[in-house]
Amino acid sequence: MITSLTRALVAATVLLTATPAFAALNILACEPEWASLAKELGGDKVNVSAATTAMQDPHRIEARPSLIARARSADLMVCTGAELEIGWAPLLQSQSGNSKIQPGQPGHFEAAAQVALIEVPTRVDRSMGDVHPAGNPHLHLDPANVARVATALGERMAQLDRGEAAGYRERTRSFLERWSQATARWQKEAAPLKGMPVVVYHKDNSYLVKWLGLREVGSLEPKPGLPPTTAHLSDLLAQLGKDPAKAVLRSTYNDPRPAEFIAQRANIPAVMLPYTVGGTEKAKDLFGLYDDTIARLLAAQK
Amino acid sequence: MVKAPVAASAIALMLAAPWAAHAQDPSASELARVRDEMKALQRSYEERMQALEKRLNDAEARAAKSETSAAPAPAAQSDASTALPAAAQPTPAPVAASAVPAQNAFNPAISLILQGTYARTSRDPNNFVINGFVPSGGEVGPPPRSFGLGESELVFTANVDPYFRGALVASLAPDNAVSVEEAYFQTIALPQGLTLKGGRFLSGIGYQNEIHQHAWDFQDAPLAYQAFLGGRYQQDGLQLRWVAPTPVFVELGGEIASGRSFPGSDSNKNGAGSAALFAHVGGDIGESYAWRTGVSYLRTSARNRTYDDVNAAGAAVTNSFTGRSRVWIVDGVLKWSPNGNSTYTNVKLQGEYFRARQDGDFTFDQAGAALTDGLRLAQSGWYAQSVYQFLPRWRVGYRYDALSRGTVNIGVVTSGAATLADFPALAVHNPTRNTAMLDFNPSEFSRLRLQLAADKSRLGATDNQILLQYIHSLGPHGAHRF
């Protein structure tokens, strides 16, 4: 029984894996921002696919069969880490049967391991909501973090595909140069935003708030990961009466209703931020993401 | 498989190195390359050591600053690197320093499931039978009346080493018994999409079988699972799975195991008592739909598998079966959520169809009359269910179950030695059940459920059930299967 089964499996394996060996590096990015970065650094040497879109909450993804199939053929899995994908990425790793992308392998890259996370809780308890013990994982909204991740990711790609190593390093260098120029430009453009009081939806814009020097005066979620309740929203409104905000921020994948509820009653604009690549028409890549985010914030401030 | 020859040649190269140096042979350039690589490796280790030292210093500095600061990020570092060019900077220190004491760092992830019910049933749950079907002796039927504790589950998982992952799921039953739900190792380093699992595990057959009870959409298992697999099918043995390198999800798997649980029994022989084969395919339709479907086959053998019944005269008897059972399952699941974002609303459709055959020798009243003749059963069953999350915390669901008694050919009845009235468990009956549920999920970690059912498992009687259930998950965020 087992021998015939093994034989059948081996035969099937040989038939189905007889694909050309010179294929490009297959990269599965857990989020669109890392897919975009991998494309910048890999160019035509890589096949990149994103497991999620800007319309999806990266905390709540299901390990769908299509994702397991993509994880199966990945040479490199690029994720945020810090437990952002804890509900689904481990299943992709264990169910795909792909040894390359297991934790600890060169084919498993975590962006959170490359940067210093903010909002690291000193005490961790689920009564505080769905907290991330390692810190806030939504790290791509600080350009310095993107630069750090790019440096490490470019090196990782060079390590995995030695034949093309020089190309990855050159592209990484070029990306970092353009990124540093863009960062300087964004900081100049966004200077008027410093000190702007805002209400956020989830802690997913914390890095942006910190980088731009915005002042977070409240959050629509009563606790991280818990959906907004009417009781909490009315408390928030009362609080805004004393300490007014200039805008309510939410990401593309958030429910628009709680943000609009507050916006109407507090008479401030509700601003939808792209959050990641693909979140809005203009956020076509990482540069577009920052351009559009800053443009939308500036428009709301006026 | 690709790596093996590379590794082998590397080892060969290392072994041959001293000779090669003497012989001044053409692999000198190869050696120089290896030397360069070694140097690069050394450099990277030096860099890592420096990074570690920096981390240590940072951690000490932070500890000194005490834990009052809510945002302990090294802001200076962040500002400094905003200035860039980052390319010129050394690779930054990886991972925030963790406060876990070293001796606990390798402890497995532990999670705990707490469950309980309050039940009102119009029929006594102690007399639960699915008439027309051989009693499985498994965990079937509604929970006990009034307040009842459900199964508490304790889950431990961790990687064993770079080659294996291990898991234990222990179940603490309300009667204070501890049982091993799952205890298995699983490979993580096999090439070509292969995974080998060994130990006790939930069989990969069907769709719902591999899902743990606390993650089910209803409190109880579909009738088809209860009648044909005793609730769910556990294997003590080996499982090999292969995922195809195709854009569409294709998974093939096979299992060989002891086959001790229903429809098999402990047959006390050297070979495998059960074998299973399954194939699953799945994918997406646009961004909003995801599907999976599959076919499975399970074969088990039983020796003196007994069940208790009451004969025509009203006396208790024990009947036994020796023979083989085969079960075929076709399963399908379709999920919808707007743009694939299931946070606010989503719909899940799920259904499975079972065919089961049993052929062998059947002994009526083992301890008394002990009449033995053949038994041939060819039965089927199915269920379909749908769950709709209409608000972020609220879900509503409906399930329909139907079983078809099909062919029940009892040798001792055909020969006239006994009558069908001697086998009330196998009475002519096609059970059905309607179940509705509403659940409220205060967070991802807690669920409160109301479930109503009209259960016609028993001949000529409807059991109306009202259940209230809680399910709480403690510990690390569990990942749930599709």
Contacts between the chains, C-beta under 8 A, distances in Angstrom:
chain1	res1	chain2	res2	distance
A	1	B	256	5.8
A	1	B	272	6.7
A	1	B	275	5.4
A	2	B	238	7.5
A	2	B	240	8.0
A	2	B	254	7.5
A	2	B	256	5.4
A	5	B	240	6.9
A	5	B	254	4.3
A	5	B	277	7.6
A	6	B	240	7.2
A	9	B	194	7.4
A	9	B	240	6.8
A	9	B	242	5.3
A	9	B	252	6.9
A	9	B	254	7.7
A	12	B	242	7.1
A	12	B	244	7.7
A	12	B	252	7.2
A	13	B	192	5.1
A	13	B	193	7.6
A	13	B	194	7.7
A	13	B	242	6.8
A	16	B	244	5.5
A	16	B	245	6.2
A	16	B	246	7.1
A	17	B	192	6.1
A	17	B	245	5.7
A	19	B	245	7.1
A	52	B	340	7.7
A	53	B	287	6.6
A	53	B	339	6.9
A	53	B	340	6.6
A	55	B	287	7.4
A	55	B	339	3.9
A	55	B	340	6.8
A	55	B	341	5.4
A	56	B	339	6.8
A	56	B	340	5.1
A	56	B	341	4.7
A	57	B	341	5.9
A	57	B	343	4.7
A	60	B	341	7.8
A	60	B	342	6.1
A	60	B	343	5.1
A	60	B	444	7.9
A	61	B	340	8.0
A	62	B	290	7.2
A	62	B	335	7.2
A	62	B	342	6.7
A	62	B	480	7.5
A	62	B	482	5.3
A	63	B	479	6.8
A	63	B	480	8.0
A	63	B	481	6.7
A	63	B	482	5.5
A	64	B	282	7.3
A	64	B	284	6.6
A	64	B	290	4.3
A	64	B	335	7.9
A	64	B	482	5.4
A	65	B	249	3.5
A	65	B	280	7.4
A	65	B	281	7.6
A	65	B	282	2.7
A	65	B	283	5.9
A	65	B	290	6.8
A	65	B	291	7.5
A	65	B	292	4.9
A	65	B	482	6.3
A	66	B	248	7.8
A	66	B	249	6.1
A	66	B	282	6.9
A	66	B	283	4.9
A	66	B	284	4.4
A	66	B	290	6.6
A	68	B	243	6.6
A	68	B	249	5.5
A	68	B	251	7.8
A	68	B	282	8.0
A	69	B	243	7.2
A	69	B	244	7.8
A	69	B	246	6.4
A	69	B	247	6.1
A	69	B	248	6.3
A	69	B	249	3.9
A	69	B	250	7.5
A	69	B	282	7.8
A	69	B	283	7.2
A	70	B	247	7.6
A	72	B	193	5.4
A	72	B	243	4.7
A	72	B	244	7.4
A	72	B	245	5.7
A	73	B	245	4.8
A	83	B	477	6.8
A	86	B	476	7.3
A	86	B	477	4.5
A	86	B	479	6.8
A	87	B	444	7.9
A	87	B	477	5.7
A	87	B	478	7.6
A	87	B	479	5.2
A	87	B	480	7.1
A	88	B	479	6.0
A	89	B	479	7.9
A	90	B	479	5.0
A	91	B	479	4.8
A	91	B	480	8.0
A	91	B	481	6.6
A	93	B	188	7.8
A	94	B	165	6.8
A	94	B	186	6.8
A	94	B	188	7.3
A	94	B	195	7.7
A	95	B	195	7.8
A	95	B	243	7.3
A	96	B	193	7.0
A	96	B	243	5.7
A	97	B	190	6.8
A	97	B	192	7.7
A	97	B	193	4.0
A	97	B	194	5.5
A	97	B	195	4.4
A	97	B	241	6.5
A	97	B	242	6.8
A	97	B	243	4.7
A	98	B	193	6.5
A	98	B	243	7.8
A	99	B	188	6.3
A	99	B	189	4.6
A	99	B	190	6.3
A	99	B	191	6.2
A	102	B	162	8.0
A	102	B	188	4.9
A	102	B	189	7.2
A	103	B	159	7.4
A	104	B	162	6.9
A	112	B	95	7.6
A	113	B	94	4.4
A	113	B	95	4.7
A	114	B	91	7.8
A	114	B	92	5.9
A	114	B	94	6.3
A	115	B	92	6.6
A	116	B	73	5.4
A	116	B	74	5.2
A	116	B	77	6.4
A	116	B	78	7.1
A	116	B	92	7.7
A	116	B	93	7.6
A	116	B	96	6.3
A	117	B	73	7.1
A	117	B	96	5.4
A	118	B	71	5.5
A	118	B	72	7.9
A	118	B	73	4.0
A	119	B	70	7.5
A	119	B	71	6.1
A	119	B	73	7.9
A	120	B	72	5.6
A	120	B	73	7.7
A	120	B	96	6.0
A	122	B	67	4.6
A	122	B	70	7.9
A	122	B	72	7.9
A	126	B	443	7.8
A	126	B	445	6.2
A	126	B	474	7.5
A	129	B	443	7.4
A	130	B	443	7.1
A	130	B	444	6.4
A	130	B	477	7.4
A	134	B	95	7.9
A	134	B	96	6.0
A	134	B	98	7.8
A	135	B	96	5.8
A	142	B	78	7.0
A	143	B	82	6.9
A	144	B	78	5.5
A	144	B	81	4.6
A	144	B	82	4.5
A	144	B	84	7.8
A	144	B	86	7.6
A	147	B	81	6.8
A	147	B	84	6.2
A	147	B	86	3.7
A	148	B	81	6.8
A	148	B	86	6.3
A	148	B	92	5.0
A	150	B	86	7.3
A	151	B	86	5.5
A	151	B	87	6.7
A	151	B	89	7.2
A	151	B	91	6.3
A	151	B	92	7.8
A	152	B	91	5.9
A	152	B	92	7.6
A	155	B	91	7.1
A	172	B	87	7.2
A	173	B	87	5.3
A	176	B	84	7.1
A	176	B	85	5.9
A	176	B	86	5.2
A	176	B	87	4.4
A	177	B	85	6.5
A	177	B	87	7.3
A	179	B	84	7.5
A	179	B	86	7.7
A	180	B	84	3.6
A	180	B	85	5.0
A	180	B	86	6.9
A	183	B	82	6.4
A	183	B	84	6.6
A	187	B	82	7.4
A	210	B	71	7.7
A	210	B	73	7.8
A	211	B	82	7.8
A	225	B	443	6.8
A	225	B	444	6.7
A	226	B	442	7.9
A	226	B	443	5.8
A	227	B	392	4.2
A	227	B	393	6.3
A	253	B	341	5.5
A	253	B	343	7.3
A	255	B	343	7.7
A	255	B	344	5.6
A	255	B	392	7.4
